[in-house]
Amino acid sequence: MSACSCCQPASIGKKIVMALSGLVLAGFVLGHMSGNLLMFKGAGAINGYAAWLHANPGLLWSTRAVLILSTVAHIWTGVLLTLENRAARAGGPAVEATRRATLSSRTMPYSGVVILVFLVFHLLHYTFRTVALGGQEFGENVYAMVVAGFSQPAVAGFYIISMILLCLHLSHGISSVFQTLGLRNERWRCRLDIVATAYGWLIALGFISIPLAVLLGCIK
Ligand code: HEM
C-alpha cells in the first residue's frame, strides 16, 4: 500500500518549513503584542519604545528581513500543502478525516487569507500611514496615531475580528507544530492542545485589549 501524500518526504520537508516559519511569526506576534501593551502605560512609554526601535536600524531591518522571509515561506508552503491535501482527499475516502477535523483546522487556509489581508491593511495603516488616518500627520507620536486609528469603530471592529481569526489560526498552527516535531503523542496531545489554545487566546486578547480600550474611552 502506498503512503498518503502527507507522509511523503517532500511533504514532510514542507511541513517542517511551515512549522519553523510559523514559530518565528508566532514569536513575533508575542513580542509585538507585549510592546503594544505599553499603550496602557501612556504616550511616553509607547512613543519611547517606537523611537528606540527606529534608532536601532540594524535590529529593525534584521527583524524585517526575518519576518519577510518567514512570511513568504509560510504562505508558499501553506498553499502547496493545501493543494496537496485537496488532491489527496479527492482521490480517496475522506469521511473519517473530515469528521475528526476541528473548526480551526478546517478554516486554516481561510483564516490565513484574512490574516494576510489584515496585514496588508495594517502595514498601510500604521507603517506607511496611508489609510484610515484621515490624512493627519503624527510624526513620532505613535500613541496619538493608534488612538486616532481605533477611534473609528469600523477600523477597530476589523482589527478585533481579525484577531479572533488570528487566535484560531495560532491555536491550530501551534498544535500542528507539536505534531510535525513528533511531540503530540497520545499522552501529551491534550496538554499540548491546551497550551496551543491558551497561546492563541493570550495573543488575541492582548491585541484586542487595545482597540477595545480606545473604543471604551479607557485609552484616549
Ligand atoms: C491591536 C493590534 C495592533 C496594534 C495596535 C499594532 C500596532 C502597530 C504599530 C503602531 C506599528 C508601526 C510601528 C512603527 O512604525 O513604529 C505596527 C507595525 C507592524 N505590525 Fe502591528 N499592531 C497590531 C497588530 C498586529 C498583528 C496582529 C500583526 C501580525 C499578524 C502585526 C504585524 C505588524 C508588522 C509586521 C509591522 C511592521 C513592523 C515594521 O515596521 O517592520 N501587528 N503595528
Boltz pocket constraint, residues with backbone or C-beta under 6 A from the ligand:
constraints:
  - pocket:
      binder: B
      contacts: [[A, 29], [A, 32], [A, 36], [A, 50], [A, 60], [A, 64], [A, 67], [A, 115], [A, 119], [A, 122], [A, 123], [A, 126], [A, 127], [A, 142], [A, 146], [A, 159], [A, 166], [A, 206], [A, 207], [A, 208], [A, 210], [A, 211]]
      max_distance: 6.0
